Amino acid sequence: MSPPPRMPDHGLVLEEVRKVRRAGVVRLRETDTPELIRIADELPAADGELSFGAVERLLRAAVAGIGGGSLQTAAEYTLGLAQGTRDWPPADRRRRAAQVYGVSVERFRKHHELMVLGQIAEQVVGIAVRVPGESGEQTGGLPAAHRELRLSLHGRAVTVTVHVHSVDLLRDVDVIVSPSNTYFALPAAYKSSVSATLRRAGARKDPTGGLVEDHVHDELRVGAARHGVPGRAAQPGTVVATSSGALAGQGVRRIYHVAVAVPRPETNDYDVQPADVTRGVARAFALLAEESRTSDPPLTSICLPLLGAGRGGLPPLESFGALWAAVEAELARGAAWDVHFVVRRHARADLIERLLAGLADRGIREDHVRGNP
């Protein structure tokens, strides 16, 4: 069996997409993009196509994967992929992309452009993880961006899946847990956080990409009101459930919004306590059990990002430890949930895999001590 392909690093892809933004596709031959070339070379090649031609085809596929609307249009202008813009200077492309959003060039540069480039990079990584290896098979029966780890918990075999891609690429997972601040105020849809990505992916758009219904945002506002917290902070660990909106088409049925981030007064910063993460995840499992009993078919799977490891400032190791405390308690009592984790960076996936492998080793040793086979 050939070794699995090296998975792309989102940060490295983003850095090279930024280089293309500055150079434009007309100068791809002169632009140093080894990671994009490597990914493009793994795609089915067109006859006689050179590496830089494959990179342009990769970028066009990534931009097309955004799904239309202002975001895709701005991405096309940003890279010089829109018709007639291949040779435009970067300043002209940026100015035209800013007009798509109706903002100044400076505001676009500081805010919207970061989101546009980040989404292009996400799509590139998504394309890469869907490309099979040379044998035409996926590693371990799953794409290389889906890692399965089997471990023993209190004498019971458990399988945990780690996804390495943007949260909006998840499919056939019943519930996604989304971090929230204690006001249940979602960030703007163009931002790159987990909650912003789920808001954007759950929205319904018309054929031109215009927003028709902001499902997740609107339902969360109603749900927070039912919990008696409109306009004021909820207790950390509070969970509010919404539908998944348009993500239902990918087999995602519910989003559980967990309040873990406490805003610091008069700043843009947050505080996250590991104990609140553990409490919130435990409550998410309790809600999952409650909703599963009344759902047809029952809810059986749940996916967790590293809550608090973004703007909340928790180190990934600390976030996972807080998550796992609740997950382990739930699985140890015999619950049959199908548990998933999702991260965008392979370094974080490697961390989770090492931690779970250590737990698996520990579980095997404990089984032998107890005399289990």
BALOBA-1460 file (C-alpha; in Angstrom, 3 decimals):
// residues 373
<rec num="1" residu="m" x="0.000" y="0.000" z="0.000"/>
<rec num="2" residu="s" x="1.390" y="3.416" z="-0.923"/>
<rec num="3" residu="p" x="1.682" y="5.942" z="1.917"/>
<rec num="4" residu="p" x="-1.161" y="8.461" z="2.211"/>
<rec num="5" residu="p" x="-0.517" y="11.800" z="0.507"/>
<rec num="6" residu="r" x="0.749" y="14.649" z="2.655"/>
<rec num="7" residu="m" x="-2.268" y="16.742" z="3.579"/>
<rec num="8" residu="p" x="-2.196" y="20.470" z="2.772"/>
<rec num="9" residu="d" x="-1.711" y="22.995" z="5.520"/>
<rec num="10" residu="h" x="-4.395" y="25.717" z="5.421"/>
<rec num="11" residu="g" x="-1.967" y="28.426" z="6.516"/>
<rec num="12" residu="l" x="0.531" y="27.558" z="3.790"/>
<rec num="13" residu="v" x="-2.203" y="27.425" z="1.140"/>
<rec num="14" residu="l" x="-3.504" y="30.815" z="2.304"/>
<rec num="15" residu="e" x="-0.004" y="32.307" z="2.092"/>
<rec num="16" residu="e" x="0.337" y="31.145" z="-1.516"/>
<rec num="17" residu="v" x="-3.164" y="32.352" z="-2.443"/>
<rec num="18" residu="r" x="-2.070" y="35.777" z="-1.179"/>
<rec num="19" residu="k" x="0.938" y="35.609" z="-3.498"/>
<rec num="20" residu="v" x="-1.392" y="34.913" z="-6.423"/>
<rec num="21" residu="r" x="-3.546" y="37.872" z="-5.393"/>
<rec num="22" residu="r" x="-0.536" y="40.151" z="-5.663"/>
<rec num="23" residu="a" x="0.751" y="38.646" z="-8.914"/>
<rec num="24" residu="g" x="-2.510" y="37.710" z="-10.646"/>
<rec num="25" residu="v" x="-2.986" y="34.516" z="-12.628"/>
<rec num="26" residu="v" x="-1.225" y="36.096" z="-15.631"/>
<rec num="27" residu="r" x="2.060" y="35.768" z="-13.690"/>
<rec num="28" residu="l" x="1.561" y="32.308" z="-12.208"/>
<rec num="29" residu="r" x="4.655" y="30.998" z="-14.042"/>
<rec num="30" residu="e" x="6.789" y="33.486" z="-12.078"/>
<rec num="31" residu="t" x="5.053" y="33.001" z="-8.704"/>
<rec num="32" residu="d" x="6.501" y="30.674" z="-6.065"/>
<rec num="33" residu="t" x="3.572" y="28.415" z="-5.126"/>
<rec num="34" residu="p" x="4.989" y="24.932" z="-4.414"/>
<rec num="35" residu="e" x="2.045" y="23.842" z="-2.253"/>
<rec num="36" residu="l" x="-0.546" y="24.848" z="-4.849"/>
<rec num="37" residu="i" x="1.508" y="23.111" z="-7.544"/>
<rec num="38" residu="r" x="1.690" y="19.949" z="-5.436"/>
<rec num="39" residu="i" x="-2.090" y="19.928" z="-4.900"/>
<rec num="40" residu="a" x="-2.795" y="20.746" z="-8.556"/>
<rec num="41" residu="d" x="-0.464" y="17.952" z="-9.724"/>
<rec num="42" residu="e" x="-2.612" y="15.417" z="-7.841"/>
<rec num="43" residu="l" x="-5.691" y="16.413" z="-9.862"/>
<rec num="44" residu="p" x="-6.486" y="14.635" z="-13.141"/>
<rec num="45" residu="a" x="-4.310" y="16.450" z="-15.676"/>
<rec num="46" residu="a" x="-5.447" y="17.989" z="-18.934"/>
<rec num="47" residu="d" x="-3.474" y="16.944" z="-22.027"/>
<rec num="48" residu="g" x="-0.246" y="18.883" z="-22.315"/>
<rec num="49" residu="e" x="-1.008" y="21.005" z="-19.254"/>
<rec num="50" residu="l" x="1.916" y="22.566" z="-17.392"/>
<rec num="51" residu="s" x="2.061" y="22.979" z="-13.612"/>
<rec num="52" residu="f" x="1.108" y="26.646" z="-13.587"/>
<rec num="53" residu="g" x="-1.866" y="25.863" z="-15.851"/>
<rec num="54" residu="a" x="-3.008" y="23.204" z="-13.382"/>
<rec num="55" residu="v" x="-2.720" y="25.751" z="-10.569"/>
<rec num="56" residu="e" x="-5.025" y="28.146" z="-12.416"/>
<rec num="57" residu="r" x="-7.501" y="25.318" z="-12.969"/>
<rec num="58" residu="l" x="-7.286" y="24.468" z="-9.249"/>
<rec num="59" residu="l" x="-7.944" y="28.091" z="-8.274"/>
<rec num="60" residu="r" x="-10.868" y="28.356" z="-10.688"/>
<rec num="61" residu="a" x="-12.373" y="25.197" z="-9.196"/>
<rec num="62" residu="a" x="-11.854" y="26.572" z="-5.693"/>
<rec num="63" residu="v" x="-13.541" y="29.885" z="-6.520"/>
<rec num="64" residu="a" x="-16.412" y="28.085" z="-8.269"/>
<rec num="65" residu="g" x="-16.832" y="25.950" z="-5.153"/>
<rec num="66" residu="i" x="-17.690" y="29.044" z="-3.117"/>
<rec num="67" residu="g" x="-21.174" y="28.769" z="-4.585"/>
<rec num="68" residu="g" x="-21.922" y="32.117" z="-6.192"/>
<rec num="69" residu="g" x="-22.973" y="35.448" z="-4.749"/>
<rec num="70" residu="s" x="-20.858" y="38.426" z="-3.775"/>
<rec num="71" residu="l" x="-18.212" y="36.234" z="-2.189"/>
<rec num="72" residu="q" x="-17.497" y="34.333" z="-5.406"/>
<rec num="73" residu="t" x="-17.612" y="37.486" z="-7.539"/>
<rec num="74" residu="a" x="-15.176" y="39.270" z="-5.233"/>
<rec num="75" residu="a" x="-12.899" y="36.212" z="-5.284"/>
<rec num="76" residu="e" x="-12.856" y="36.210" z="-9.097"/>
<rec num="77" residu="y" x="-11.845" y="39.875" z="-9.210"/>
<rec num="78" residu="t" x="-9.338" y="39.468" z="-6.387"/>
<rec num="79" residu="l" x="-7.307" y="36.817" z="-8.230"/>
<rec num="80" residu="g" x="-7.888" y="38.130" z="-11.763"/>
<rec num="81" residu="l" x="-10.119" y="35.206" z="-12.744"/>
<rec num="82" residu="a" x="-13.049" y="37.362" z="-13.839"/>
<rec num="83" residu="q" x="-13.322" y="37.781" z="-17.604"/>
<rec num="84" residu="g" x="-11.004" y="40.498" z="-18.873"/>
<rec num="85" residu="t" x="-9.113" y="40.982" z="-15.587"/>
<rec num="86" residu="r" x="-6.124" y="38.634" z="-16.033"/>
<rec num="87" residu="d" x="-3.708" y="41.500" z="-16.640"/>
<rec num="88" residu="w" x="-5.238" y="44.019" z="-14.234"/>
<rec num="89" residu="p" x="-2.861" y="45.431" z="-11.586"/>
<rec num="90" residu="p" x="-3.597" y="44.189" z="-8.041"/>
<rec num="91" residu="a" x="-4.815" y="47.637" z="-6.970"/>
<rec num="92" residu="d" x="-7.427" y="47.682" z="-9.751"/>
<rec num="93" residu="r" x="-8.583" y="44.162" z="-8.901"/>
<rec num="94" residu="r" x="-8.889" y="45.094" z="-5.232"/>
<rec num="95" residu="r" x="-10.847" y="48.255" z="-6.093"/>
<rec num="96" residu="r" x="-13.310" y="46.280" z="-8.215"/>
<rec num="97" residu="a" x="-13.730" y="43.618" z="-5.513"/>
<rec num="98" residu="a" x="-14.431" y="46.344" z="-2.951"/>
<rec num="99" residu="q" x="-17.201" y="47.678" z="-5.208"/>
<rec num="100" residu="v" x="-18.863" y="44.256" z="-5.098"/>
<rec num="101" residu="y" x="-19.381" y="44.732" z="-1.351"/>
<rec num="102" residu="g" x="-20.018" y="48.470" z="-1.605"/>
<rec num="103" residu="v" x="-17.182" y="49.361" z="0.782"/>
<rec num="104" residu="s" x="-14.055" y="51.467" z="0.554"/>
<rec num="105" residu="v" x="-10.853" y="49.916" z="-0.740"/>
<rec num="106" residu="e" x="-9.247" y="50.289" z="2.672"/>
<rec num="107" residu="r" x="-12.110" y="48.598" z="4.505"/>
<rec num="108" residu="f" x="-12.125" y="45.794" z="1.947"/>
<rec num="109" residu="r" x="-8.375" y="45.314" z="2.376"/>
<rec num="110" residu="k" x="-8.609" y="45.123" z="6.168"/>
<rec num="111" residu="h" x="-11.772" y="43.030" z="6.483"/>
<rec num="112" residu="h" x="-13.486" y="41.526" z="3.435"/>
<rec num="113" residu="e" x="-10.322" y="40.563" z="1.547"/>
<rec num="114" residu="l" x="-9.111" y="38.451" z="4.472"/>
<rec num="115" residu="m" x="-12.393" y="36.557" z="4.399"/>
<rec num="116" residu="v" x="-12.322" y="36.169" z="0.581"/>
<rec num="117" residu="l" x="-8.767" y="34.785" z="0.536"/>
<rec num="118" residu="g" x="-9.507" y="32.547" z="3.508"/>
<rec num="119" residu="q" x="-12.494" y="31.039" z="1.736"/>
<rec num="120" residu="i" x="-10.473" y="30.410" z="-1.422"/>
<rec num="121" residu="a" x="-7.887" y="28.611" z="0.695"/>
<rec num="122" residu="e" x="-10.623" y="26.580" z="2.401"/>
<rec num="123" residu="q" x="-11.938" y="25.460" z="-0.977"/>
<rec num="124" residu="v" x="-8.438" y="24.518" z="-2.172"/>
<rec num="125" residu="v" x="-7.915" y="22.384" z="0.933"/>
<rec num="126" residu="g" x="-11.364" y="20.865" z="0.456"/>
<rec num="127" residu="i" x="-10.482" y="19.898" z="-3.125"/>
<rec num="128" residu="a" x="-7.187" y="18.419" z="-1.967"/>
<rec num="129" residu="v" x="-8.720" y="16.198" z="0.699"/>
<rec num="130" residu="r" x="-11.230" y="14.814" z="-1.791"/>
<rec num="131" residu="v" x="-8.523" y="13.721" z="-4.247"/>
<rec num="132" residu="p" x="-7.848" y="9.943" z="-3.960"/>
<rec num="133" residu="g" x="-4.339" y="8.543" z="-3.732"/>
<rec num="134" residu="e" x="-2.509" y="7.007" z="-6.681"/>
<rec num="135" residu="s" x="-4.206" y="3.656" z="-6.130"/>
<rec num="136" residu="g" x="-7.611" y="5.299" z="-6.525"/>
<rec num="137" residu="e" x="-8.533" y="4.277" z="-2.980"/>
<rec num="138" residu="q" x="-9.039" y="6.429" z="0.063"/>
<rec num="139" residu="t" x="-6.859" y="5.834" z="3.092"/>
<rec num="140" residu="g" x="-8.544" y="3.436" z="5.481"/>
<rec num="141" residu="g" x="-11.830" y="3.599" z="3.538"/>
<rec num="142" residu="l" x="-12.174" y="7.319" z="4.342"/>
<rec num="143" residu="p" x="-10.694" y="10.433" z="2.764"/>
<rec num="144" residu="a" x="-7.312" y="11.289" z="4.255"/>
<rec num="145" residu="a" x="-8.961" y="14.270" z="5.952"/>
<rec num="146" residu="h" x="-11.084" y="11.873" z="8.015"/>
<rec num="147" residu="r" x="-9.082" y="9.988" z="10.593"/>
<rec num="148" residu="e" x="-10.638" y="7.169" z="12.569"/>
<rec num="149" residu="l" x="-9.142" y="6.122" z="15.890"/>
<rec num="150" residu="r" x="-10.324" y="3.170" z="17.911"/>
<rec num="151" residu="l" x="-9.792" y="3.172" z="21.654"/>
<rec num="152" residu="s" x="-10.941" y="1.325" z="24.729"/>
<rec num="153" residu="l" x="-12.893" y="3.155" z="27.406"/>
<rec num="154" residu="h" x="-13.722" y="1.251" z="30.566"/>
<rec num="155" residu="g" x="-13.650" y="-2.060" z="28.721"/>
<rec num="156" residu="r" x="-15.669" y="-0.797" z="25.763"/>
<rec num="157" residu="a" x="-14.395" y="-0.316" z="22.211"/>
<rec num="158" residu="v" x="-15.101" y="3.198" z="20.896"/>
<rec num="159" residu="t" x="-14.380" y="4.780" z="17.511"/>
<rec num="160" residu="v" x="-13.790" y="8.527" z="17.249"/>
<rec num="161" residu="t" x="-13.486" y="10.381" z="13.919"/>
<rec num="162" residu="v" x="-11.328" y="13.482" z="13.435"/>
<rec num="163" residu="h" x="-12.140" y="15.698" z="10.407"/>
<rec num="164" residu="v" x="-9.470" y="18.033" z="9.049"/>
<rec num="165" residu="h" x="-11.309" y="20.667" z="7.024"/>
<rec num="166" residu="s" x="-13.701" y="23.569" z="7.350"/>
<rec num="167" residu="v" x="-16.806" y="22.825" z="9.385"/>
<rec num="168" residu="d" x="-19.115" y="23.577" z="6.438"/>
<rec num="169" residu="l" x="-17.710" y="20.564" z="4.546"/>
<rec num="170" residu="l" x="-19.133" y="18.111" z="7.080"/>
<rec num="171" residu="r" x="-21.674" y="15.643" z="5.742"/>
<rec num="172" residu="d" x="-24.046" y="13.159" z="7.368"/>
<rec num="173" residu="v" x="-23.371" y="14.269" z="10.943"/>
<rec num="174" residu="d" x="-26.627" y="14.854" z="12.821"/>
<rec num="175" residu="v" x="-25.471" y="17.608" z="15.187"/>
<rec num="176" residu="i" x="-22.668" y="20.159" z="14.969"/>
<rec num="177" residu="v" x="-21.700" y="21.990" z="18.149"/>
<rec num="178" residu="s" x="-20.921" y="25.674" z="17.565"/>
<rec num="179" residu="p" x="-19.155" y="27.998" z="20.019"/>
<rec num="180" residu="s" x="-21.012" y="31.152" z="20.991"/>
<rec num="181" residu="n" x="-20.545" y="34.098" z="23.268"/>
<rec num="182" residu="t" x="-22.838" y="34.376" z="26.257"/>
<rec num="183" residu="y" x="-25.119" y="36.791" z="24.362"/>
<rec num="184" residu="f" x="-25.642" y="34.281" z="21.544"/>
<rec num="185" residu="a" x="-24.674" y="37.045" z="19.100"/>
<rec num="186" residu="l" x="-23.364" y="35.510" z="15.872"/>
<rec num="187" residu="p" x="-20.441" y="37.138" z="14.056"/>
<rec num="188" residu="a" x="-20.897" y="38.573" z="10.576"/>
<rec num="189" residu="a" x="-21.352" y="35.846" z="7.969"/>
<rec num="190" residu="y" x="-18.221" y="36.874" z="6.039"/>
<rec num="191" residu="k" x="-15.886" y="36.089" z="8.950"/>
<rec num="192" residu="s" x="-13.897" y="32.865" z="9.230"/>
<rec num="193" residu="s" x="-14.830" y="31.523" z="12.673"/>
<rec num="194" residu="v" x="-16.752" y="28.271" z="13.156"/>
<rec num="195" residu="s" x="-19.965" y="30.088" z="14.096"/>
<rec num="196" residu="a" x="-19.690" y="32.536" z="11.166"/>
<rec num="197" residu="t" x="-19.014" y="29.670" z="8.758"/>
<rec num="198" residu="l" x="-22.070" y="27.758" z="9.989"/>
<rec num="199" residu="r" x="-24.200" y="30.888" z="9.722"/>
<rec num="200" residu="r" x="-23.075" y="31.396" z="6.131"/>
<rec num="201" residu="a" x="-23.475" y="27.731" z="5.173"/>
<rec num="202" residu="g" x="-26.942" y="27.512" z="6.741"/>
<rec num="203" residu="a" x="-28.343" y="30.557" z="4.932"/>
<rec num="204" residu="r" x="-30.638" y="30.175" z="1.927"/>
<rec num="205" residu="k" x="-29.697" y="32.202" z="-1.144"/>
<rec num="206" residu="d" x="-31.395" y="32.980" z="-4.423"/>
<rec num="207" residu="p" x="-29.879" y="31.908" z="-7.785"/>
<rec num="208" residu="t" x="-27.802" y="35.115" z="-7.922"/>
<rec num="209" residu="g" x="-26.318" y="34.518" z="-4.477"/>
<rec num="210" residu="g" x="-28.474" y="37.063" z="-2.675"/>
<rec num="211" residu="l" x="-29.486" y="36.261" z="0.888"/>
<rec num="212" residu="v" x="-33.074" y="35.030" z="1.192"/>
<rec num="213" residu="e" x="-33.159" y="33.594" z="4.711"/>
<rec num="214" residu="d" x="-30.528" y="33.807" z="7.447"/>
<rec num="215" residu="h" x="-31.822" y="30.609" z="9.068"/>
<rec num="216" residu="v" x="-29.245" y="30.039" z="11.799"/>
<rec num="217" residu="h" x="-29.084" y="33.676" z="12.898"/>
<rec num="218" residu="d" x="-32.858" y="34.116" z="13.017"/>
<rec num="219" residu="e" x="-33.534" y="30.836" z="14.825"/>
<rec num="220" residu="l" x="-30.798" y="31.475" z="17.375"/>
<rec num="221" residu="r" x="-32.301" y="34.849" z="18.217"/>
<rec num="222" residu="v" x="-35.688" y="33.198" z="18.823"/>
<rec num="223" residu="g" x="-34.103" y="30.337" z="20.766"/>
<rec num="224" residu="a" x="-32.150" y="32.696" z="23.006"/>
<rec num="225" residu="a" x="-35.367" y="34.590" z="23.747"/>
<rec num="226" residu="r" x="-37.024" y="31.326" z="24.799"/>
<rec num="227" residu="h" x="-34.195" y="30.820" z="27.253"/>
<rec num="228" residu="g" x="-34.938" y="34.235" z="28.734"/>
<rec num="229" residu="v" x="-31.670" y="35.854" z="27.673"/>
<rec num="230" residu="p" x="-32.485" y="38.365" z="24.892"/>
<rec num="231" residu="g" x="-30.181" y="41.353" z="25.284"/>
<rec num="232" residu="r" x="-28.391" y="40.028" z="28.352"/>
<rec num="233" residu="a" x="-25.758" y="37.426" z="29.001"/>
<rec num="234" residu="a" x="-26.645" y="33.785" z="29.556"/>
<rec num="235" residu="q" x="-24.792" y="31.613" z="32.009"/>
<rec num="236" residu="p" x="-21.659" y="30.072" z="30.484"/>
<rec num="237" residu="g" x="-22.408" y="26.534" z="29.381"/>
<rec num="238" residu="t" x="-25.960" y="27.329" z="28.248"/>
<rec num="239" residu="v" x="-26.945" y="25.500" z="25.029"/>
<rec num="240" residu="v" x="-29.454" y="26.729" z="22.416"/>
<rec num="241" residu="a" x="-30.444" y="24.476" z="19.511"/>
<rec num="242" residu="t" x="-31.353" y="25.572" z="15.988"/>
<rec num="243" residu="s" x="-31.936" y="23.790" z="12.720"/>
<rec num="244" residu="s" x="-29.013" y="23.553" z="10.306"/>
<rec num="245" residu="g" x="-30.748" y="25.581" z="7.589"/>
<rec num="246" residu="a" x="-29.324" y="24.847" z="4.155"/>
<rec num="247" residu="l" x="-26.829" y="22.392" z="5.673"/>
<rec num="248" residu="a" x="-29.703" y="19.920" z="5.857"/>
<rec num="249" residu="g" x="-28.878" y="19.146" z="2.243"/>
<rec num="250" residu="q" x="-25.551" y="17.732" z="3.483"/>
<rec num="251" residu="g" x="-27.179" y="15.518" z="6.093"/>
<rec num="252" residu="v" x="-26.576" y="17.936" z="8.988"/>
<rec num="253" residu="r" x="-29.779" y="18.218" z="11.019"/>
<rec num="254" residu="r" x="-29.116" y="20.399" z="14.079"/>
<rec num="255" residu="i" x="-26.671" y="23.000" z="15.393"/>
<rec num="256" residu="y" x="-26.139" y="23.266" z="19.146"/>
<rec num="257" residu="h" x="-24.837" y="26.702" z="20.102"/>
<rec num="258" residu="v" x="-22.840" y="26.511" z="23.335"/>
<rec num="259" residu="a" x="-22.153" y="29.720" z="25.266"/>
<rec num="260" residu="v" x="-18.492" y="29.498" z="26.274"/>
<rec num="261" residu="a" x="-17.030" y="32.937" z="25.469"/>
<rec num="262" residu="v" x="-17.577" y="35.689" z="28.040"/>
<rec num="263" residu="p" x="-16.986" y="39.148" z="26.505"/>
<rec num="264" residu="r" x="-14.643" y="41.455" z="28.386"/>
<rec num="265" residu="p" x="-16.399" y="44.792" z="28.949"/>
<rec num="266" residu="e" x="-15.415" y="47.580" z="26.539"/>
<rec num="267" residu="t" x="-13.029" y="45.353" z="24.537"/>
<rec num="268" residu="n" x="-13.212" y="42.976" z="21.578"/>
<rec num="269" residu="d" x="-11.748" y="40.144" z="23.646"/>
<rec num="270" residu="y" x="-13.273" y="37.135" z="25.377"/>
<rec num="271" residu="d" x="-12.538" y="34.910" z="28.339"/>
<rec num="272" residu="v" x="-13.143" y="31.169" z="28.146"/>
<rec num="273" residu="q" x="-12.899" y="28.871" z="31.147"/>
<rec num="274" residu="p" x="-12.232" y="25.147" z="30.536"/>
<rec num="275" residu="a" x="-14.870" y="24.254" z="33.139"/>
<rec num="276" residu="d" x="-17.493" y="26.125" z="31.079"/>
<rec num="277" residu="v" x="-16.470" y="24.174" z="27.969"/>
<rec num="278" residu="t" x="-16.873" y="20.880" z="29.822"/>
<rec num="279" residu="r" x="-20.218" y="21.951" z="31.259"/>
<rec num="280" residu="g" x="-21.496" y="23.141" z="27.872"/>
<rec num="281" residu="v" x="-20.510" y="19.924" z="26.089"/>
<rec num="282" residu="a" x="-22.139" y="17.834" z="28.829"/>
<rec num="283" residu="r" x="-25.347" y="19.837" z="28.339"/>
<rec num="284" residu="a" x="-25.081" y="19.364" z="24.567"/>
<rec num="285" residu="f" x="-25.027" y="15.601" z="25.108"/>
<rec num="286" residu="a" x="-28.039" y="15.855" z="27.420"/>
<rec num="287" residu="l" x="-29.913" y="17.833" z="24.755"/>
<rec num="288" residu="l" x="-28.848" y="15.295" z="22.122"/>
<rec num="289" residu="a" x="-30.368" y="12.484" z="24.182"/>
<rec num="290" residu="e" x="-33.573" y="14.473" z="24.682"/>
<rec num="291" residu="e" x="-33.990" y="15.429" z="21.017"/>
<rec num="292" residu="s" x="-32.997" y="11.977" z="19.788"/>
<rec num="293" residu="r" x="-35.993" y="10.434" z="21.554"/>
<rec num="294" residu="t" x="-38.412" y="12.613" z="19.573"/>
<rec num="295" residu="s" x="-36.572" y="12.666" z="16.220"/>
<rec num="296" residu="d" x="-37.318" y="10.389" z="13.300"/>
<rec num="297" residu="p" x="-34.841" y="8.947" z="12.605"/>
<rec num="298" residu="p" x="-33.143" y="9.387" z="15.983"/>
<rec num="299" residu="l" x="-30.099" y="11.628" z="16.233"/>
<rec num="300" residu="t" x="-26.998" y="9.475" z="16.647"/>
<rec num="301" residu="s" x="-23.903" y="11.544" z="15.761"/>
<rec num="302" residu="i" x="-22.347" y="14.758" z="17.048"/>
<rec num="303" residu="c" x="-19.322" y="16.794" z="15.922"/>
<rec num="304" residu="l" x="-17.265" y="19.092" z="18.155"/>
<rec num="305" residu="p" x="-14.763" y="21.810" z="17.185"/>
<rec num="306" residu="l" x="-12.103" y="22.908" z="19.667"/>
<rec num="307" residu="l" x="-14.360" y="25.250" z="21.627"/>
<rec num="308" residu="g" x="-12.632" y="28.383" z="22.847"/>
<rec num="309" residu="a" x="-9.419" y="27.759" z="20.889"/>
<rec num="310" residu="g" x="-10.033" y="30.646" z="18.464"/>
<rec num="311" residu="r" x="-10.858" y="34.143" z="19.700"/>
<rec num="312" residu="g" x="-11.391" y="32.653" z="23.149"/>
<rec num="313" residu="g" x="-7.651" y="32.147" z="23.477"/>
<rec num="314" residu="l" x="-7.610" y="28.642" z="24.975"/>
<rec num="315" residu="p" x="-4.588" y="26.581" z="23.878"/>
<rec num="316" residu="p" x="-5.756" y="23.672" z="21.693"/>
<rec num="317" residu="l" x="-4.502" y="21.143" z="24.231"/>
<rec num="318" residu="e" x="-6.520" y="22.776" z="27.004"/>
<rec num="319" residu="s" x="-9.626" y="23.030" z="24.825"/>
<rec num="320" residu="f" x="-9.465" y="19.373" z="23.858"/>
<rec num="321" residu="g" x="-8.921" y="18.353" z="27.463"/>
<rec num="322" residu="a" x="-12.042" y="20.247" z="28.495"/>
<rec num="323" residu="l" x="-14.050" y="18.718" z="25.631"/>
<rec num="324" residu="w" x="-12.810" y="15.227" z="26.296"/>
<rec num="325" residu="a" x="-13.760" y="15.333" z="29.968"/>
<rec num="326" residu="a" x="-17.426" y="15.563" z="28.925"/>
<rec num="327" residu="v" x="-17.079" y="13.155" z="25.989"/>
<rec num="328" residu="e" x="-15.355" y="10.505" z="28.064"/>
<rec num="329" residu="a" x="-17.943" y="10.754" z="30.834"/>
<rec num="330" residu="e" x="-20.724" y="10.321" z="28.273"/>
<rec num="331" residu="l" x="-19.121" y="7.356" z="26.508"/>
<rec num="332" residu="a" x="-18.035" y="5.718" z="29.755"/>
<rec num="333" residu="r" x="-21.639" y="5.435" z="30.889"/>
<rec num="334" residu="g" x="-22.395" y="3.366" z="27.774"/>
<rec num="335" residu="a" x="-23.870" y="6.001" z="25.455"/>
<rec num="336" residu="a" x="-23.705" y="4.867" z="21.818"/>
<rec num="337" residu="w" x="-23.106" y="8.250" z="20.197"/>
<rec num="338" residu="d" x="-20.978" y="8.510" z="17.077"/>
<rec num="339" residu="v" x="-18.483" y="11.209" z="18.143"/>
<rec num="340" residu="h" x="-16.581" y="13.420" z="15.690"/>
<rec num="341" residu="f" x="-14.107" y="16.278" z="16.079"/>
<rec num="342" residu="v" x="-13.430" y="18.895" z="13.401"/>
<rec num="343" residu="v" x="-10.349" y="21.115" z="13.011"/>
<rec num="344" residu="r" x="-8.961" y="23.078" z="10.077"/>
<rec num="345" residu="r" x="-5.275" y="22.629" z="10.838"/>
<rec num="346" residu="h" x="-3.452" y="19.347" z="10.489"/>
<rec num="347" residu="a" x="-1.220" y="20.195" z="13.434"/>
<rec num="348" residu="r" x="-4.302" y="20.265" z="15.662"/>
<rec num="349" residu="a" x="-5.563" y="17.010" z="14.176"/>
<rec num="350" residu="d" x="-2.174" y="15.458" z="14.896"/>
<rec num="351" residu="l" x="-2.445" y="16.682" z="18.490"/>
<rec num="352" residu="i" x="-5.897" y="15.129" z="18.918"/>
<rec num="353" residu="e" x="-4.743" y="11.901" z="17.303"/>
<rec num="354" residu="r" x="-1.735" y="11.641" z="19.626"/>
<rec num="355" residu="l" x="-3.893" y="12.324" z="22.681"/>
<rec num="356" residu="l" x="-6.509" y="9.767" z="21.650"/>
<rec num="357" residu="a" x="-3.801" y="7.232" z="20.810"/>
<rec num="358" residu="g" x="-2.457" y="7.714" z="24.334"/>
<rec num="359" residu="l" x="-5.936" y="7.142" z="25.720"/>
<rec num="360" residu="a" x="-6.250" y="4.003" z="23.612"/>
<rec num="361" residu="d" x="-2.964" y="2.672" z="24.988"/>
<rec num="362" residu="r" x="-4.041" y="3.514" z="28.512"/>
<rec num="363" residu="g" x="-7.411" y="1.821" z="27.977"/>
<rec num="364" residu="i" x="-5.773" y="-1.372" z="26.720"/>
<rec num="365" residu="r" x="-3.483" y="-1.461" z="29.747"/>
<rec num="366" residu="e" x="-6.434" y="-0.900" z="32.080"/>
<rec num="367" residu="d" x="-8.363" y="-3.720" z="30.388"/>
<rec num="368" residu="h" x="-5.482" y="-6.120" z="30.992"/>
<rec num="369" residu="v" x="-5.288" y="-5.065" z="34.644"/>
<rec num="370" residu="r" x="-9.007" y="-5.835" z="35.021"/>
<rec num="371" residu="g" x="-8.526" y="-9.167" z="33.198"/>
<rec num="372" residu="n" x="-10.557" y="-8.262" z="30.117"/>
<rec num="373" residu="p" x="-9.404" y="-9.886" z="26.869"/>
